[in-house]
Amino acid sequence: MQNRCDVVVVGAGPAGSTAARYAAEAGLDVLLIDKRRVVGVPVCCGEFNASPEVLASTLPNASGLDELFPIDPGLIQRELRAAVAVSPGGREYEFELPGYTVDRDTFDRHLANAAGRAGAVLSPDTAFLGWKGSRVTTTRGETEARVVVAADGPLSHVCRSAGMEQNAVLAPAITCRVDGEFSDRLQFFFGNRIAPGGYAWVFPKRGCANVGLGVQKRGTPLPVLLRAFLASNGFSARDVQAGFVPVSGPIRETVRGNVLAVGDAAGQVVASNGGGIATAMICGRLAGLAAADHLLRGEPLGAYERAWRSAIGRELLAAARMKRMADRVLGSDFLLERTMSLIGGRGIADVIIYGGLRKAHAPRE
């Protein structure tokens, strides 16, 4: 491993690889490390991305969308047109949600390879051990870095090492793959018997579907809930993985010294639906550009904080507020049934997709 570089990026997920790509394209010497032997493996993700049009509508101040999206058509597993929310009592509410599913492992490797083509050096099977000043210690040795990007997930070791705030609320989630043919609609299933305080999902892919659930209430173990959901739908699972999703909104400070936090490490997730791929890439781009502006032009690293909050901060905070409000309803199947009936498909879309900001962002129908 190289002994010195401009930027060390820890974590080769969408946030880290995008940050590494943009920093390298600006001419910086970038080292991208990942603890996994194979980037993208294992997969614990719903693997869905909203269409560029939906992203532009939900995140109207985000810059660089035309550079980041749409992605290579070869990476798309299934084009989707809509979603259906199923109430605890089985009533269905449909709403438009165009987008696509991907194979997340292939998608992550695509982004890491893009960073490599830009000039970043990828070092897999390399775990971050600690950070002090400009010295980063890993399982493959030490390196001097002028900027460190924490893109190592919701339990970020880098953020903890830098004394940054940790994600306050982590929702347990479990996902698997189910073989078969499915429609072109996402499905969300609500009810405390299925996913206490959260929801289960079926996201179609080519010849299979990503199936999983996330919960808020502690109690029945996730594998037990997943097996019951699979059995009720006649599904047989493979590739089961579990993890955590940060759902309390962004951490208060994403810049500390020469460390930038991005993606799940920074809580840059849409808390009302748990999605984080697009927001991770948007903020990863801004982190890479901020590192370049700092090292090449003397701009303060704090510009990154201002940039991402200006781009998507309002929407992420609104989604976190909506999540806290929805938690009161999600805890009671009776209230949930009544609320879903009252607000209908459009209202459910407002909550899930827009975090309550649809009136401000969406075009009139």
Secondary structure, DSSP 8 states (H G I E B T S, - for coil): --SEEEEEEE--SHHHHHHHHHHHHTT--EEEE-SSSSTT-S--S--EEE-HHHHHHH-TT-S-HHHH-S--GGGEEEEEEEEEEE-TTS-EEEEEEEEEEE-HHHHHHHHHHHHHHHT-EEE-S--EEEEETTEEEETTEEEEEEEEEE-S-TT-HHHHHTT----S-EEEEEEEEEES---SEEEEE--TTTSTTSEEEEEE-SSEEEEEEE-SS--S-HHHHHHHHHHHTT--EEEEEEEEEE-S---S-SEETTEEE-GGGGT-SBTTTTB-HHHHHHHHHHHHHHHHHHHHH---THHHHHHHIIIIIHHHHHHHHHHHHHHHHHT-HHHHHHHHHHHHHHHHHHHHTTTT-HHHHS---
